[in-house]
């Protein structure tokens, strides 16, 4: 599929909005599928011409790794935590890069940009000797499993951090109310895919930077300051004790 400029996408959408042509005829004339054209139309109706502006935004995939810091105090080999985290992050980044490159090379840059789940579309293209097909089913199963473990991990850490903040002895009784709140949030915070795209493009990076970077740096600085203060107090206490001992001997 050819790469379309923002102006070409706007022109295709305006042709549809004029009401003189149908989706199928417009999509066929420019060489895209009806699904791609529908996506352009929805984006234009929701965001206007700015929806096709070439404004890059930073992904926040790796900022979520900050949640693993909650497990550091429970690790028996803390000295290996940093190395394991870096290796896991590097492997995940390499895998995401390979999948992104394969998707762009196989289905095209424009299709990759317009699809919500381009890797799923890529999996549908896999056909090994007309025998190994329907790989997208396996990908969907992997998605469901990873989402389950991710939500479980986040729910556990939310309950644990809430209990520590409120100075509670037990965190398990918070699991049920937090789970009910989570169900409500899924309906309120992301009512549709168009809103989700807008959230990911305009809000998610700022939200992720807040808890994934700034809060972590602030906590690290406060912890370092606390260590420095504790060290200073210990030194001062030691000097006072030494002075008292000298005065006694004198």
Secondary structure per residue as TSV (DSSP state, phi and psi in degrees):
chain	resnum	aa	ss	phi	psi
A	1	X	-	360.0	135.8
A	2	X	-	-70.4	157.1
A	3	X	-	-86.5	126.7
A	4	X	-	-102.4	140.2
A	5	X	-	-80.1	167.7
A	6	X	H	-61.2	-37.9
A	7	X	H	-67.1	-38.0
A	8	X	H	-66.0	-38.7
A	9	X	H	-65.6	-42.0
A	10	X	H	-64.0	-40.9
A	11	X	H	-63.0	-40.3
A	12	X	H	-64.9	-41.3
A	13	X	H	-65.6	-42.8
A	14	X	H	-65.0	-34.2
A	15	X	H	-60.7	-39.4
A	16	X	H	-70.8	-41.5
A	17	X	H	-68.3	-22.9
A	18	X	T	-67.7	-22.9
A	19	X	T	85.6	5.2
A	20	X	S	-91.3	-16.2
A	21	X	S	-132.1	154.2
A	22	X	-	-93.5	171.3
A	23	X	H	-63.4	-43.9
A	24	X	H	-63.1	-44.2
A	25	X	H	-68.4	-39.8
A	26	X	H	-66.7	-45.4
A	27	X	H	-61.8	-40.2
A	28	X	H	-68.9	-35.8
A	29	X	H	-70.0	-29.7
A	30	X	H	-101.9	-5.5
A	31	X	T	83.6	37.3
A	32	X	-	-129.8	169.6
A	33	X	-	-84.1	163.0
A	34	X	H	-63.4	-33.8
A	35	X	H	-62.2	-40.1
A	36	X	H	-65.5	-43.9
A	37	X	H	-63.6	-40.4
A	38	X	H	-62.1	-39.9
A	39	X	H	-62.0	-43.5
A	40	X	H	-60.2	-43.0
A	41	X	H	-62.6	-45.4
A	42	X	H	-64.9	-41.1
A	43	X	H	-63.9	-40.4
A	44	X	H	-66.6	-40.8
A	45	X	H	-67.9	-30.6
A	46	X	H	-89.5	-39.6
A	47	X	H	-112.6	-14.4
A	48	X	G	79.4	-160.0
A	49	X	G	-66.0	-21.6
A	50	X	G	-67.1	-15.2
A	51	X	G	-64.9	-25.4
A	52	X	G	-105.6	9.3
A	53	X	S	-70.8	140.7
A	54	X	-	-82.2	71.6
A	55	X	-	-108.8	105.5
A	56	X	-	-71.2	147.3
A	57	X	-	-135.7	147.7
A	58	X	-	-78.6	133.4
A	59	X	-	-73.8	154.3
A	60	X	-	-114.2	25.7
A	61	X	T	-60.3	-45.9
A	62	X	G	-81.8	-16.8
A	63	X	G	-68.8	-23.9
A	64	X	G	-70.9	-13.4
A	65	X	G	-67.1	-10.5
A	66	X	G	-62.1	-22.6
A	67	X	G	-65.5	-23.4
A	68	X	G	-70.6	-14.5
A	69	X	G	-65.5	-20.3
A	70	X	G	-65.3	-23.0
A	71	X	G	-92.0	-8.0
A	72	X	G	-59.5	-45.1
A	73	X	G	-63.7	-20.1
A	74	X	G	-96.4	7.1
A	75	X	-	-93.2	134.3
A	76	X	S	-77.5	-20.6
A	77	X	-	-122.7	74.6
A	78	X	G	-63.9	-29.1
A	79	X	G	-65.4	-20.1
A	80	X	G	-98.2	-1.0
A	81	X	H	-65.3	-46.7
A	82	X	H	-59.9	-43.9
A	83	X	H	-64.2	-43.7
A	84	X	H	-64.0	-39.3
A	85	X	H	-65.9	-42.2
A	86	X	H	-66.1	-41.5
A	87	X	H	-65.0	-44.3
A	88	X	H	-63.1	-40.9
A	89	X	H	-64.4	-42.1
A	90	X	H	-64.0	-44.4
A	91	X	H	-63.8	-42.9
A	92	X	H	-63.6	-40.3
A	93	X	H	-64.2	-39.7
A	94	X	H	-64.7	-43.3
A	95	X	H	-63.0	-44.0
A	96	X	H	-63.2	-38.4
A	97	X	H	-65.8	-43.6
A	98	X	H	-63.8	-45.2
A	99	X	H	-64.1	-40.3
A	100	X	H	-64.3	-43.4
A	101	X	H	-64.4	-43.8
A	102	X	H	-62.2	-40.8
A	103	X	H	-63.6	-44.4
A	104	X	H	-65.8	-40.7
A	105	X	H	-70.3	-31.6
A	106	X	H	-88.1	-51.4
A	107	X	H	-104.2	-4.2
A	108	X	-	96.2	153.8
A	109	X	H	-67.3	-39.8
A	110	X	H	-69.3	-40.9
A	111	X	H	-66.0	-39.2
A	112	X	H	-61.9	-39.2
A	113	X	H	-69.4	-37.2
A	114	X	H	-86.1	-22.1
A	115	X	-	-80.5	143.5
A	116	X	S	-75.2	-39.7
A	117	X	S	-124.4	76.4
A	118	X	H	-65.1	-31.8
A	119	X	H	-66.4	-29.6
A	120	X	H	-68.1	-40.9
A	121	X	H	-63.8	-38.3
A	122	X	H	-62.4	-42.0
A	123	X	H	-64.1	-30.4
A	124	X	H	-68.0	-19.5
A	125	X	T	-83.2	-13.0
A	126	X	-	-72.3	127.1
A	127	X	-	-149.9	106.3
A	128	X	B	-101.9	101.9
A	129	X	T	59.9	31.0
A	130	X	T	54.8	21.9
A	131	X	T	-117.5	-50.9
A	132	X	B	-93.7	96.4
A	133	X	-	-132.0	-178.0
A	134	X	-	56.7	41.5
A	135	X	H	-68.4	-20.5
A	136	X	H	-63.1	-23.5
A	137	X	H	-64.8	-43.5
A	138	X	H	-64.2	-38.1
A	139	X	H	-65.3	-40.7
A	140	X	H	-62.9	-39.9
A	141	X	H	-64.3	-42.1
A	142	X	H	-62.8	-40.3
A	143	X	H	-59.5	-48.6
A	144	X	H	-61.0	-40.9
A	145	X	H	-66.1	-45.3
A	146	X	H	-65.9	-38.8
A	147	X	H	-64.5	-39.4
A	148	X	H	-61.5	-49.0
A	149	X	H	-66.7	-35.8
A	150	X	H	-66.0	-46.3
A	151	X	H	-64.2	-39.2
A	152	X	H	-62.7	-43.3
A	153	X	H	-62.8	-45.5
A	154	X	H	-66.8	-39.0
A	155	X	H	-65.9	-42.1
A	156	X	H	-60.9	-46.2
A	157	X	H	-70.2	-32.0
A	158	X	H	-65.1	-44.8
A	159	X	H	-64.8	-42.1
A	160	X	H	-66.5	-45.6
A	161	X	H	-67.3	-35.2
A	162	X	H	-65.2	-41.8
A	163	X	H	-64.9	-40.1
A	164	X	H	-68.6	-37.4
A	165	X	H	-66.3	-41.1
A	166	X	T	-85.7	0.8
A	167	X	T	58.9	46.9
A	168	X	-	-94.6	149.1
A	169	X	S	-79.2	-25.1
A	170	X	-	-131.1	143.2
A	171	X	-	-111.0	-13.2
A	172	X	T	-65.5	-34.5
A	173	X	T	-71.0	-11.1
A	174	X	H	-83.5	-12.2
A	175	X	H	-63.7	-46.4
A	176	X	H	-64.9	-51.5
A	177	X	H	-63.0	-37.1
A	178	X	H	-66.9	-36.4
A	179	X	H	-64.5	-39.3
A	180	X	H	-66.1	-39.2
A	181	X	H	-64.1	-38.1
A	182	X	H	-62.4	-41.1
A	183	X	H	-62.2	-42.2
A	184	X	H	-65.3	-41.1
A	185	X	H	-63.2	-34.7
A	186	X	H	-63.5	-29.0
A	187	X	H	-86.0	-29.0
A	188	X	H	-91.7	-44.6
A	189	X	S	-75.6	-25.1
A	190	X	-	-137.8	78.0
A	191	X	S	-70.9	-27.4
A	192	X	S	-156.1	172.1
A	193	X	H	-71.0	-33.9
A	194	X	H	-62.8	-44.5
A	195	X	H	-64.7	-37.7
A	196	X	H	-63.3	-40.5
A	197	X	H	-63.6	-42.0
A	198	X	H	-63.7	-41.4
A	199	X	H	-63.4	-44.8
A	200	X	H	-64.3	-33.6
A	201	X	H	-82.3	-37.0
A	202	X	H	-110.3	-25.4
A	203	X	T	-117.1	-37.9
A	204	X	H	-58.6	-40.7
A	205	X	H	-65.1	-39.5
A	206	X	H	-68.7	-40.2
A	207	X	H	-64.6	-43.5
A	208	X	H	-68.4	-39.1
A	209	X	H	-63.3	-31.4
A	210	X	I	-65.1	-51.7
A	211	X	I	-91.7	-22.6
A	212	X	I	-90.0	-23.3
A	213	X	I	-125.3	-58.3
A	214	X	I	-66.3	-44.5
A	215	X	H	-65.9	-35.5
A	216	X	H	-66.6	-44.2
A	217	X	H	-64.9	-39.7
A	218	X	H	-62.7	-44.5
A	219	X	H	-62.2	-40.1
A	220	X	H	-65.6	-41.1
A	221	X	H	-65.8	-41.8
A	222	X	H	-64.1	-40.2
A	223	X	H	-65.2	-40.6
A	224	X	H	-64.9	-41.6
A	225	X	H	-63.4	-37.4
A	226	X	H	-65.5	-40.3
A	227	X	H	-64.8	-41.1
A	228	X	H	-64.3	-42.3
A	229	X	H	-63.7	-42.0
A	230	X	H	-64.1	-41.3
A	231	X	H	-64.4	-41.0
A	232	X	H	-64.7	-41.0
A	233	X	H	-65.3	-40.8
A	234	X	H	-64.5	-41.6
A	235	X	H	-64.6	-42.4
A	236	X	H	-64.4	-41.1
A	237	X	H	-63.0	-40.4
A	238	X	H	-64.5	-40.0
A	239	X	H	-66.0	-40.6
A	240	X	H	-63.1	-44.4
A	241	X	H	-62.6	-40.9
A	242	X	H	-64.4	-39.6
A	243	X	H	-65.0	-39.8
A	244	X	H	-63.3	-42.5
A	245	X	H	-62.2	-41.6
A	246	X	H	-64.5	-40.7
A	247	X	H	-64.6	-34.8
A	248	X	H	-66.4	-42.9
A	249	X	H	-68.1	-32.7
A	250	X	-	-73.3	360.0
